């Protein structure tokens, strides 16, 4: 059980890191749209999708944290 909770934390953290990298990339593309031939629509969609991914990953971390609290409450 503890391994699964640790795995949930790791998956949440990995999701947050991936979302952050994608957000940075999409933001850079939007920022440089006036200088290059950048697909603004794709960059905006990527930015929105990354935001949703970050929210979902934060929820995974929050749920795993709640499970740890419940386990502690059960055994204490």
Secondary structure, 3 states (H helix, E strand, C coil): CHHHHHHHHHHHHHHHHHHHHHHHHHHHHHHCCCCCCCCHHHHHHHHHHHHHHHHHHHHHHHHHHHHHHHHHHHHC
